[in-house]
Amino acid sequence: MTFGQPMHRQVLLLATSQALFQTTTVLVMTIGALAGSLVAPQPELATAPIAAMLLGTTLGTVPASMLMARVGRRPGFIVGALAGTAAGILAAAGMWAGSLLLLSAGTFLVGIYQGFAQFYRFAASEVADEGFRPRAISLVMAGGVAAAILGPMLAQMGGPLLTPAFTGSFLLLALVSLVAAGLLTGLNVPRPAPRAADADGGRPLPAIIRQPAYAVALFGAATGGGVMILAMTATPLAMTHHQHALPAAALVIQLHVLGMFLPSFFTGSLIARFGVLRIMLTGVGLLAGHVLLSLSGTGLASFASALVLLGVGWNFLYIGGTTLLTETYSEAEKGRAQATNDMTIFGVSLLASLSAGLLHQLFGWQMLNLLLLPWLGTAALALIWLASRRRPVAETP
């Protein structure tokens, strides 16, 4: 594939923007709790900056979608990136002032940035033709590969750069977001001409959600997001509990993030070849493989291999769910259909992140993962059910 065609150039721009945006979220995931521990009045509040980021995404997704329905993708994406710039400055001010509230307000704005940036993959589907669409979504998600390297690197580089610690990290976050805002000025996502069928604004939201394909796409992606966030958030706690040092935990998380995004280079091609439901079902199987590997022991190899499978399984479910979702709405319906999908996914992820510490404390690492199997089994049954409904019936000669 070359990037000579306009749609290819736009997908490349969106993939680069995805890399920059994802760098900011990986940076927060890397140092958010550490920075929080320096300014939190109580130790149990150290993870508040990370929870604030997920809360910002959950609350910001619907307004972001509604704004872009009015003004278009490019202005909306630029607003989101500028929110990221303000986020880094505010979080740095929180570190300088020793204020957990200011720090969390800054990471909340990172969540707002994410609320806009989650639509990069949908914008890719809008600039691509039907044959290129799954690959376009997949290539945009592949921008996270660069973020897996840049996020931890900038977090560690900025840590000792200024006093107090991590002030420089958040200023680098602001700079990355500003670069993204400049890059997005070159985006061109044309608005499709309104169709006569969409003149009345499309179907009401409940009618869209009741579609079997929409419901299964949403449940599959929410399963991938919830399971992934729950296990990923608990991993550093579990590794510390089992006497692993912080560098080992950081390595496992980095391998996990690579597992999340590296497959994006070929997930779209796999969907085009084997079908979206088979790839999503494979994603469920990979998440079940993560659970089985977590039972193999508590050594570094067990944690690393389990977390890599966790990342790849999330990738297949998230990209597959996005691809399936694009089949379920018209142009007039896309704003509320996409926003409801992403708000639900991040709502589930927020609950998973908040419950990870408690579940680990109550049950331990291995039992926590075993509790995920009924959820995964339900997702597998939903995908098999939808596949049986969509199977073509052979005609009798």
C-alpha positions as CSV (number, residue, x, y, z in Angstrom):
1,M,0.0,0.0,0.0
2,T,1.3,3.5,-0.9
3,F,0.2,6.8,0.6
4,G,-0.3,8.6,-2.7
5,Q,-4.1,8.6,-2.6
6,P,-5.8,11.3,-0.6
7,M,-7.5,8.8,1.7
8,H,-4.2,7.1,2.4
9,R,-2.6,10.4,3.3
10,Q,-5.5,11.2,5.6
11,V,-5.3,7.8,7.3
12,L,-1.5,8.4,7.8
13,L,-2.2,11.8,9.4
14,L,-4.8,10.2,11.7
15,A,-2.4,7.4,12.7
16,T,0.3,10.0,13.6
17,S,-2.3,11.9,15.6
18,Q,-3.2,8.7,17.4
19,A,0.4,8.1,18.2
20,L,0.7,11.5,19.8
21,F,-2.5,11.3,21.7
22,Q,-1.8,7.8,22.9
23,T,1.6,8.9,24.1
24,T,-0.1,11.3,26.6
25,T,-2.4,8.6,28.0
26,V,0.5,6.1,28.3
27,L,2.5,8.8,30.1
28,V,-0.3,9.3,32.6
29,M,-0.6,5.6,33.1
30,T,3.1,5.3,33.7
31,I,3.6,8.1,36.3
32,G,0.0,9.0,37.4
33,A,0.0,7.0,40.6
34,L,3.6,7.9,41.3
35,A,2.9,11.6,40.9
36,G,-0.3,11.3,42.9
37,S,1.6,9.6,45.8
38,L,3.8,12.7,46.1
39,V,0.9,15.1,46.5
40,A,-2.0,12.9,47.9
41,P,-2.9,13.6,51.5
42,Q,-3.6,9.9,52.0
43,P,-1.9,6.9,50.3
44,E,-5.1,5.4,49.0
45,L,-5.7,8.5,46.9
46,A,-2.5,8.1,44.9
47,T,-4.4,6.6,41.9
48,A,-6.9,9.5,41.8
49,P,-5.1,11.0,38.7
50,I,-5.7,7.9,36.7
51,A,-9.3,7.5,37.7
52,A,-9.8,11.2,36.9
53,M,-8.5,10.6,33.3
54,L,-10.9,7.8,32.8
55,L,-13.8,9.8,34.3
56,G,-12.9,12.7,31.8
57,T,-13.1,10.3,28.9
58,T,-16.4,8.8,30.1
59,L,-18.0,12.3,30.6
60,G,-16.4,13.9,27.5
61,T,-17.3,11.4,24.8
62,V,-20.9,12.4,24.2
63,P,-20.2,16.2,24.1
64,A,-17.2,15.6,21.8
65,S,-19.4,13.6,19.4
66,M,-22.2,16.2,19.5
67,L,-19.8,19.0,18.9
68,M,-18.2,17.3,15.9
69,A,-21.7,16.6,14.5
70,R,-22.1,20.4,14.4
71,V,-18.7,21.7,13.4
72,G,-17.0,18.7,11.8
73,R,-14.1,16.4,12.6
74,R,-11.2,18.7,12.2
75,P,-12.3,21.6,14.5
76,G,-13.4,19.0,17.1
77,F,-10.1,17.1,17.0
78,I,-8.1,20.4,17.3
79,V,-10.2,21.4,20.4
80,G,-9.4,18.0,21.9
81,A,-5.7,18.4,21.4
82,L,-5.7,21.9,22.8
83,A,-7.5,20.4,25.9
84,G,-4.5,18.1,26.1
85,T,-2.1,21.1,26.1
86,A,-4.1,22.7,28.9
87,A,-4.1,19.4,30.7
88,G,-0.3,19.2,30.8
89,I,0.1,22.8,32.0
90,L,-2.6,22.3,34.7
91,A,-1.1,19.0,35.9
92,A,2.4,20.5,36.1
93,A,0.9,23.4,38.1
94,G,-0.6,20.8,40.4
95,M,2.8,19.2,41.0
96,W,4.4,22.6,41.6
97,A,1.7,23.6,44.1
98,G,1.6,20.1,45.7
99,S,-2.2,19.9,44.9
100,L,-3.8,16.6,44.1
101,L,-6.9,18.5,43.1
102,L,-5.0,20.5,40.4
103,L,-3.1,17.4,39.3
104,S,-6.3,15.4,38.9
105,A,-8.0,18.3,37.1
106,G,-5.2,18.2,34.6
107,T,-5.5,14.4,34.0
108,F,-9.3,14.9,33.8
109,L,-8.6,17.1,30.8
110,V,-6.3,14.4,29.3
111,G,-9.5,12.3,29.5
112,I,-11.4,15.0,27.6
113,Y,-8.7,14.9,25.0
114,Q,-9.2,11.1,24.8
115,G,-12.9,11.6,24.5
116,F,-12.3,13.5,21.2
117,A,-9.4,11.3,20.0
118,Q,-11.4,8.1,20.4
119,F,-13.1,9.2,17.1
120,Y,-9.9,9.1,15.1
121,R,-10.7,5.5,14.2
122,F,-14.2,6.5,13.0
123,A,-12.8,9.4,11.0
124,A,-10.5,6.8,9.3
125,S,-13.6,4.8,8.3
126,E,-15.1,8.0,6.9
127,V,-12.2,8.9,4.6
128,A,-11.6,5.3,3.4
129,D,-13.6,3.4,0.8
130,E,-15.4,0.2,1.7
131,G,-12.5,-2.1,0.7
132,F,-9.9,-0.1,2.7
133,R,-12.1,0.6,5.7
134,P,-11.0,-2.2,8.1
135,R,-7.3,-1.6,7.3
136,A,-7.8,2.2,7.8
137,I,-9.2,1.6,11.3
138,S,-6.5,-0.9,12.1
139,L,-3.7,1.4,10.9
140,V,-4.9,4.3,13.0
141,M,-4.9,2.1,16.0
142,A,-1.3,1.0,15.1
143,G,-0.2,4.5,16.2
144,G,-0.3,3.2,19.7
145,V,2.9,1.2,18.9
146,A,4.9,4.5,18.9
147,A,3.1,5.5,22.1
148,A,4.2,2.4,23.9
149,I,7.8,3.6,23.4
150,L,7.4,7.4,23.7
151,G,5.0,7.5,26.6
152,P,7.2,5.8,29.2
153,M,10.3,7.4,27.7
154,L,8.9,11.0,28.1
155,A,7.6,10.2,31.5
156,Q,11.0,9.1,32.7
157,M,12.8,11.8,30.9
158,G,10.7,14.5,32.4
159,G,10.7,13.1,35.9
160,P,13.9,14.6,37.1
161,L,13.9,17.5,34.6
162,L,12.3,20.0,37.0
163,T,11.4,20.2,40.7
164,P,9.1,18.9,42.0
165,A,9.5,15.5,40.3
166,F,7.3,14.8,37.3
167,T,6.6,18.5,36.7
168,G,8.6,18.3,33.5
169,S,6.8,15.1,32.4
170,F,3.5,16.9,32.3
171,L,5.0,19.9,30.5
172,L,6.2,17.4,27.8
173,L,2.7,16.1,27.7
174,A,1.5,19.6,26.9
175,L,4.1,20.0,24.2
176,V,3.1,16.7,22.5
177,S,-0.6,17.7,22.6
178,L,0.3,21.1,21.0
179,V,2.2,19.3,18.2
180,A,-0.9,17.1,17.6
181,A,-3.1,20.2,17.4
182,G,-0.9,21.7,14.7
183,L,-0.8,18.4,12.8
184,L,-4.6,18.1,12.8
185,T,-5.0,21.4,10.9
186,G,-4.1,19.4,7.8
187,L,-7.0,16.9,8.3
188,N,-9.8,16.9,5.8
189,V,-12.8,14.6,6.5
190,P,-15.5,15.6,4.1
191,R,-19.0,15.8,5.3
192,P,-21.2,13.4,3.3
193,A,-24.2,15.0,1.6
194,P,-27.3,14.4,3.6
195,R,-29.5,11.6,2.2
196,A,-33.2,11.8,1.9
197,A,-33.6,8.9,4.3
198,D,-31.6,10.8,6.9
199,A,-33.7,14.0,6.6
200,D,-35.6,13.3,9.8
201,G,-32.4,12.7,11.8
202,G,-32.5,8.9,11.6
203,R,-33.8,6.4,14.1
204,P,-34.1,7.0,17.8
205,L,-31.2,5.8,19.9
206,P,-33.0,2.8,21.4
207,A,-33.8,1.4,18.0
208,I,-30.1,1.7,17.0
209,I,-29.0,-0.1,20.2
210,R,-31.5,-2.9,19.8
211,Q,-29.9,-4.0,16.5
212,P,-28.2,-7.4,17.2
213,A,-25.0,-6.3,15.4
214,Y,-24.8,-3.0,17.4
215,A,-25.4,-4.8,20.7
216,V,-22.8,-7.5,20.1
217,A,-20.3,-4.9,18.8
218,L,-20.7,-2.8,21.9
219,F,-20.7,-5.8,24.3
220,G,-17.6,-7.3,22.6
221,A,-15.6,-4.0,22.7
222,A,-16.7,-3.3,26.3
223,T,-15.6,-6.8,27.3
224,G,-12.2,-6.3,25.8
225,G,-11.8,-2.9,27.5
226,G,-13.1,-3.9,30.9
227,V,-11.1,-7.1,31.1
228,M,-8.0,-5.4,29.9
229,I,-8.2,-2.4,32.2
230,L,-9.1,-4.6,35.2
231,A,-6.1,-6.9,34.7
232,M,-3.7,-4.2,33.6
233,T,-4.4,-2.0,36.6
234,A,-4.0,-4.9,39.0
235,T,-0.7,-6.1,37.4
236,P,1.7,-3.7,39.2
237,L,0.0,-4.4,42.5
238,A,0.2,-8.2,41.9
239,M,3.9,-8.0,40.8
240,T,4.8,-5.9,43.8
241,H,3.0,-8.4,46.1
242,H,5.0,-11.2,44.5
243,Q,8.4,-9.4,45.1
244,H,9.0,-8.0,41.6
245,A,10.8,-4.7,41.4
246,L,9.3,-1.6,39.7
247,P,11.5,-1.9,36.5
248,A,10.1,-5.4,36.0
249,A,6.5,-4.2,36.4
250,A,7.2,-1.3,34.0
251,L,8.7,-3.8,31.4
252,V,5.6,-6.0,31.6
253,I,3.3,-3.0,31.1
254,Q,5.3,-1.9,28.1
255,L,5.1,-5.3,26.6
256,H,1.4,-5.3,27.2
257,V,0.9,-1.9,25.4
258,L,2.9,-3.3,22.5
259,G,0.6,-6.3,22.5
260,M,-2.4,-3.9,22.4
261,F,-1.2,-1.9,19.3
262,L,1.4,-3.9,17.4
263,P,-1.2,-6.3,15.9
264,S,-3.1,-3.3,14.5
265,F,-0.8,-3.5,11.4
266,F,-2.5,-6.7,10.4
267,T,-5.8,-6.9,12.3
268,G,-7.7,-5.1,9.5
269,S,-6.3,-7.6,6.9
270,L,-7.4,-10.5,9.1
271,I,-10.9,-9.0,9.4
272,A,-11.1,-8.6,5.6
273,R,-10.0,-12.2,5.1
274,F,-11.7,-14.1,7.8
275,G,-14.6,-11.9,8.8
276,V,-15.1,-9.6,11.8
277,L,-17.0,-12.1,14.0
278,R,-14.3,-14.7,13.7
279,I,-11.6,-12.2,14.7
280,M,-13.6,-11.0,17.7
281,L,-14.2,-14.6,18.8
282,T,-10.4,-15.1,18.5
283,G,-10.0,-12.0,20.7
284,V,-12.2,-13.6,23.4
285,G,-10.0,-16.8,23.1
286,L,-6.8,-14.8,23.6
287,L,-8.2,-13.2,26.7
288,A,-9.1,-16.6,28.0
289,G,-5.5,-17.6,27.3
290,H,-4.4,-14.6,29.4
291,V,-6.4,-16.1,32.3
292,L,-4.8,-19.5,31.9
293,L,-1.3,-18.1,31.7
294,S,-2.0,-16.1,34.9
295,L,-2.6,-19.4,36.6
296,S,0.8,-20.8,35.5
297,G,2.7,-18.9,38.2
298,T,3.8,-15.6,39.4
299,G,7.2,-15.3,37.8
300,L,8.2,-12.6,35.4
301,A,7.6,-14.9,32.3
302,S,4.1,-15.7,33.5
303,F,3.2,-12.1,34.0
304,A,4.8,-11.0,30.7
305,S,3.2,-13.7,28.5
306,A,-0.2,-13.2,30.1
307,L,-0.2,-9.5,29.6
308,V,0.9,-9.8,26.0
309,L,-2.1,-12.0,25.3
310,L,-4.3,-9.6,27.2
311,G,-3.1,-6.8,24.8
312,V,-3.6,-8.8,21.6
313,G,-7.1,-10.0,22.7
314,W,-8.1,-6.4,23.5
315,N,-6.9,-5.3,20.0
316,F,-9.0,-7.9,18.2
317,L,-12.1,-7.1,20.2
318,Y,-11.7,-3.3,20.0
319,I,-10.9,-3.1,16.3
320,G,-13.4,-5.8,15.5
321,G,-16.1,-4.1,17.5
322,T,-15.4,-0.8,15.8
323,T,-15.6,-2.4,12.3
324,L,-18.8,-4.2,13.1
325,L,-20.3,-1.0,14.6
326,T,-19.8,1.0,11.4
327,E,-22.4,-1.3,9.7
328,T,-25.2,-0.4,12.1
329,Y,-25.9,3.4,11.6
330,S,-26.5,6.0,9.0
331,E,-24.8,9.3,8.6
332,A,-27.5,11.1,10.5
333,E,-27.2,8.5,13.4
334,K,-23.5,8.2,13.7
335,G,-22.9,10.9,16.3
336,R,-25.1,9.4,19.0
337,A,-24.4,5.8,17.9
338,Q,-20.6,6.3,18.2
339,A,-20.8,8.3,21.4
340,T,-23.0,5.8,23.1
341,N,-20.6,3.0,22.2
342,D,-17.5,4.8,23.4
343,M,-19.1,6.2,26.6
344,T,-20.3,2.7,27.5
345,I,-16.8,1.2,26.9
346,F,-15.1,3.8,29.0
347,G,-17.7,3.6,31.7
348,V,-17.0,-0.1,32.0
349,S,-13.3,0.6,32.0
350,L,-13.7,3.2,34.7
351,L,-15.5,0.8,36.9
352,A,-12.9,-1.9,36.2
353,S,-10.1,0.5,37.2
354,L,-11.8,1.5,40.4
355,S,-12.5,-2.2,41.4
356,A,-9.1,-3.6,40.4
357,G,-7.3,-2.8,43.7
358,L,-10.2,-4.0,45.9
359,L,-10.6,-7.3,43.9
360,H,-6.9,-8.0,44.1
361,Q,-6.9,-7.3,47.8
362,L,-9.9,-9.6,48.4
363,F,-9.0,-12.5,46.0
364,G,-5.4,-12.2,44.8
365,W,-4.0,-12.1,41.3
366,Q,-5.0,-15.6,40.1
367,M,-8.5,-15.7,41.5
368,L,-9.2,-12.2,40.2
369,N,-8.4,-13.5,36.7
370,L,-10.5,-16.7,37.2
371,L,-13.5,-14.4,37.9
372,L,-13.2,-13.1,34.4
373,L,-14.1,-16.4,32.7
374,P,-17.9,-16.1,33.0
375,W,-17.7,-12.6,31.4
376,L,-15.6,-14.0,28.5
377,G,-17.9,-17.0,28.1
378,T,-20.9,-14.7,27.7
379,A,-19.1,-12.6,25.1
380,A,-18.2,-15.8,23.1
381,L,-21.9,-16.9,23.2
382,A,-23.1,-13.5,22.0
383,L,-20.7,-13.6,19.0
384,I,-21.7,-17.2,18.1
385,W,-25.3,-16.2,18.3
386,L,-24.8,-13.2,16.0
387,A,-22.8,-15.4,13.6
388,S,-25.7,-17.9,13.4
389,R,-28.2,-15.1,12.6
390,R,-25.9,-13.7,9.8
391,R,-25.1,-17.1,8.2
392,P,-26.5,-17.0,4.6
393,V,-29.2,-19.6,3.9
394,A,-28.4,-21.7,0.8
395,E,-31.0,-21.4,-1.9
396,T,-32.7,-24.6,-3.2
397,P,-32.3,-24.9,-7.0
